[in-house]
Structure formats: structure tokens, C-alpha cells
């Protein structure tokens, strides 16, 4: 698989990804998201375009759900929204706006890098690929993006563990529980990440993110 052009210089793609790719090829279970979407988050957000990083855990492990962007769900998925449903609830409570589009590509188009700390997962086995070496990619991405001030939103323990790789000063770093139904009530609800990110962007002369459904702009 060809690395995302704007990120291809990261040592990860030369040193680590070939090992991960072999492990994925040997995985007996279906792996999500599809290989064509594995680096979708990086494809849609070259480094110079990134204003906000939302860091999650690993892709959804249910067939047809993961689309390559952290927390995003394929638009035609008929099942429960789980973490994304809680994100939409917090969005409404925070900004008083609603969203019904589950594909978050419009956030990516505005400079929101929706990155998981692992970019693959076998069917029905959450976190099963978390030790394959994806952490090297997360570390290198965060260190690259630390070169200028950005907003970093760390949802859940695996994401918060990468905070030491956000270098330098002047960043906005928000930390909370993961929006999963198992943990959202432990500090995700009420954390107001959307308004806090937008307030910070405005203070720093940046255009705020439109978090609602694109057609509502």
C-alpha cells in the first residue's frame, strides 16, 4: 500500500509498517477498516492543513462500521452509533447544534485529524492490533504536528498516554474519558470540547470548526 503522500517521509512507513502489513495479511479474521481506508485520516489531512487533532483508540470492530476516520461511521451503517452517538449528544449539549451525518469527512476537510492510536482491528476483537507497532505512527504524527500551535483532543486512556509526544508550548491540550457507552459518564459528558476548541482557534486567529451537519452551514 502506498503511504499518504504528505506523510510518506515519516520513518514509520519505511521501518515499521512492512511488519504490520505482514501481520495483518496473516490475520485469520476480517480486518477493519478496509485496506483502502486504512490511512484515510492522513490522506484527508496533510500536516500543513491540520488545526485540530482528535485522538481515539482503535477502529470499530463491527462489520461495515469503520471508515478510516476515528469515531466516524460509514454513512449507510444501519446499527448503533455507540461512541459517535455520545459525541453527538455532547455536541448538542455544548453548542446547541445537532448533527445527523455519521461520516466525519467534513471535519477532516476543515483540518481536524481524526486519528486512532491503532489503525486496524480484527472483527470482534477490540484492541487486538494495538501492539502491532501502530504506536510508532501515532508518536511520529504528534511530534511532527507539534512544530506549530495546534489543538489536541485526547479521548480515553490510550490517547492520553501519548500526551508526552506533544512537544513545545502554546498548544491547547484537552483530555477526557472516552465517549464509549462504557466510559462517557466518567468525564466525557460535560467536557465541552467543541466550544473550547473553537474558542481557542478564534483566539489564535483561526477559523473555527463547523461541527454540525455540512448542509446546515
C-alpha positions as CSV (number, residue, x, y, z in Angstrom):
1,X,0.0,0.0,0.0
2,X,1.3,3.5,-0.9
3,X,1.7,5.7,2.1
4,X,-0.2,9.0,2.2
5,X,1.9,11.3,0.0
6,X,2.2,14.2,2.5
7,X,3.2,11.9,5.4
8,X,5.4,9.4,3.4
9,X,8.6,10.9,4.9
10,X,7.8,9.5,8.4
11,X,10.2,6.7,9.3
12,X,7.2,4.6,10.3
13,X,6.4,3.8,6.7
14,X,9.9,2.5,6.0
15,X,10.7,0.8,9.3
16,X,7.5,-0.3,10.9
17,X,4.6,-0.6,8.5
18,X,6.0,-3.5,6.5
19,X,6.0,-5.6,9.7
20,X,2.4,-4.5,10.5
21,X,1.3,-5.2,7.0
22,X,2.6,-8.8,7.2
23,X,0.8,-9.3,10.5
24,X,-2.4,-8.0,9.0
25,X,-2.0,-10.3,6.0
26,X,-1.6,-13.3,8.4
27,X,-4.7,-12.3,10.4
28,X,-7.3,-15.1,10.0
29,X,-10.3,-12.8,10.8
30,X,-11.6,-9.9,8.7
31,X,-9.7,-6.7,9.5
32,X,-11.4,-3.2,9.6
33,X,-11.4,-0.7,8.1
34,X,-10.8,-2.0,4.6
35,X,-7.2,-1.6,3.4
36,X,-8.2,1.2,1.1
37,X,-9.3,3.2,4.1
38,X,-6.6,2.3,6.5
39,X,-4.8,5.7,6.2
40,X,-7.9,7.7,5.3
41,X,-7.3,10.1,8.2
42,X,-3.8,11.0,7.0
43,X,-4.9,11.1,3.3
44,X,-7.6,13.7,4.1
45,X,-5.4,15.8,6.4
46,X,-1.8,16.7,5.2
47,X,0.3,18.1,8.0
48,X,0.1,21.8,6.9
49,X,-3.8,21.6,6.9
50,X,-4.1,20.2,10.5
51,X,-5.6,22.6,13.0
52,X,-7.1,20.1,15.4
53,X,-6.2,16.5,16.3
54,X,-8.8,14.2,17.9
55,X,-7.1,11.1,19.1
56,X,-9.0,8.0,19.8
57,X,-8.3,4.3,20.4
58,X,-8.8,1.8,17.6
59,X,-11.3,1.3,14.8
60,X,-14.8,-0.1,15.3
61,X,-14.7,-3.9,15.2
62,X,-18.2,-4.3,13.8
63,X,-18.6,-5.1,10.0
64,X,-19.4,-2.1,7.9
65,X,-18.8,0.5,10.6
66,X,-15.2,1.7,10.5
67,X,-14.5,4.1,7.7
68,X,-10.8,5.1,8.4
69,X,-11.5,8.2,10.5
70,X,-11.5,7.9,14.3
71,X,-15.1,7.8,15.6
72,X,-16.6,8.3,12.1
73,X,-19.1,5.7,10.8
74,X,-19.9,4.8,7.2
75,X,-23.0,6.8,6.2
76,X,-25.0,3.7,5.3
77,X,-24.3,1.8,8.5
78,X,-27.7,0.7,10.0
79,X,-26.6,-0.2,13.5
80,X,-26.0,1.6,16.8
81,X,-23.7,4.7,16.9
82,X,-22.2,4.0,20.3
83,X,-19.3,6.4,20.8
84,X,-20.4,8.6,17.9
85,X,-23.9,8.9,19.4
86,X,-22.3,10.1,22.6
87,X,-20.2,12.6,20.7
88,X,-23.3,14.0,19.0
89,X,-25.0,14.2,22.4
90,X,-22.1,16.2,23.8
91,X,-22.0,18.4,20.7
92,X,-25.7,19.3,21.2
93,X,-25.2,19.9,25.0
94,X,-22.1,22.0,24.3
95,X,-23.1,24.1,21.3
96,X,-26.8,23.6,21.0
97,X,-26.4,22.1,17.5
98,X,-27.4,18.8,16.1
99,X,-25.7,16.5,13.6
100,X,-27.1,13.6,11.7
101,X,-24.3,12.8,9.3
102,X,-22.1,10.0,10.7
103,X,-19.3,10.3,8.1
104,X,-17.0,12.9,9.7
105,X,-15.1,13.6,6.4
106,X,-16.3,17.2,6.6
107,X,-14.5,17.7,9.9
108,X,-11.3,16.4,8.2
109,X,-11.8,18.8,5.3
110,X,-11.7,21.6,7.9
111,X,-8.4,20.5,9.3
112,X,-9.5,18.0,12.0
113,X,-7.2,15.0,12.0
114,X,-9.3,12.1,13.3
115,X,-6.6,9.6,14.2
116,X,-6.8,6.4,16.2
117,X,-3.8,5.1,18.1
118,X,-4.2,1.8,16.1
119,X,-5.4,1.8,12.5
120,X,-6.6,-1.8,12.3
121,X,-8.7,-4.2,14.3
122,X,-9.9,-7.8,13.7
123,X,-13.6,-8.5,13.6
124,X,-15.0,-8.6,17.1
125,X,-11.6,-8.2,18.9
126,X,-11.1,-4.6,20.1
127,X,-7.5,-3.6,20.8
128,X,-6.2,-6.8,19.3
129,X,-3.9,-4.9,17.0
130,X,-2.8,-2.3,19.5
131,X,0.6,-3.9,19.9
132,X,1.5,-4.4,16.3
133,X,3.5,-1.2,16.1
134,X,0.9,1.5,15.3
135,X,2.1,3.4,18.3
136,X,5.2,4.5,16.3
137,X,2.9,6.2,13.8
138,X,1.0,8.0,16.4
139,X,4.1,9.2,18.1
140,X,5.7,10.4,14.9
141,X,2.5,12.2,13.8
142,X,2.2,14.0,17.1
143,X,5.8,15.0,17.1
144,X,5.5,16.3,13.6
145,X,2.4,18.3,14.4
146,X,4.0,19.8,17.5
147,X,6.1,22.1,15.2
148,X,3.4,24.8,15.5
149,X,0.5,25.5,17.8
150,X,-2.5,23.2,17.4
151,X,-5.4,21.9,19.4
152,X,-5.1,18.3,20.6
153,X,-8.1,16.4,22.0
154,X,-7.3,13.2,23.8
155,X,-10.2,10.9,24.4
156,X,-9.6,7.9,26.6
157,X,-6.6,6.3,28.3
158,X,-4.7,5.1,25.2
159,X,-5.0,8.6,23.7
160,X,-3.9,10.4,26.9
161,X,-0.9,8.2,27.1
162,X,0.5,9.9,24.0
163,X,0.5,13.4,25.5
164,X,4.3,13.3,26.2
165,X,4.8,13.3,22.4
166,X,3.1,16.7,22.1
167,X,6.2,18.8,22.2
168,X,6.7,22.5,22.8
169,X,4.3,25.2,24.2
170,X,1.3,27.1,23.1
171,X,-0.9,24.1,22.2
172,X,-4.4,23.5,23.5
173,X,-4.5,20.0,25.0
174,X,-7.9,18.7,26.2
175,X,-8.2,15.4,28.0
176,X,-11.3,13.4,28.9
177,X,-12.8,10.0,29.2
178,X,-13.5,8.1,26.0
179,X,-17.0,8.7,24.6
180,X,-17.7,5.0,24.6
181,X,-21.0,4.0,26.4
182,X,-18.8,2.3,28.9
183,X,-17.0,5.4,30.0
184,X,-18.7,8.6,28.7
185,X,-20.2,9.3,32.1
186,X,-16.8,9.3,33.7
187,X,-15.9,12.7,32.3
188,X,-16.6,12.9,28.6
189,X,-20.1,14.3,29.1
190,X,-19.8,17.9,30.2
191,X,-16.2,18.3,28.9
192,X,-17.3,20.8,26.2
193,X,-14.5,20.0,23.7
194,X,-16.2,21.6,20.7
195,X,-16.7,25.1,22.1
196,X,-13.3,25.0,23.8
197,X,-11.5,24.1,20.6
198,X,-13.4,26.8,18.7
199,X,-12.7,29.5,21.3
200,X,-9.0,28.7,21.2
201,X,-9.0,28.7,17.4
202,X,-10.6,32.1,17.3
203,X,-8.2,33.5,19.9
204,X,-5.4,32.4,17.7
205,X,-6.7,33.9,14.5
206,X,-8.0,30.7,13.0
207,X,-11.4,29.9,11.5
208,X,-13.5,27.8,14.0
209,X,-14.7,24.3,13.0
210,X,-18.3,23.9,11.9
211,X,-19.1,20.7,13.8
212,X,-22.7,20.3,12.6
213,X,-24.0,18.6,9.5
214,X,-22.4,20.2,6.4
215,X,-25.8,21.1,4.9
216,X,-26.5,23.2,8.0
217,X,-23.7,25.6,7.3
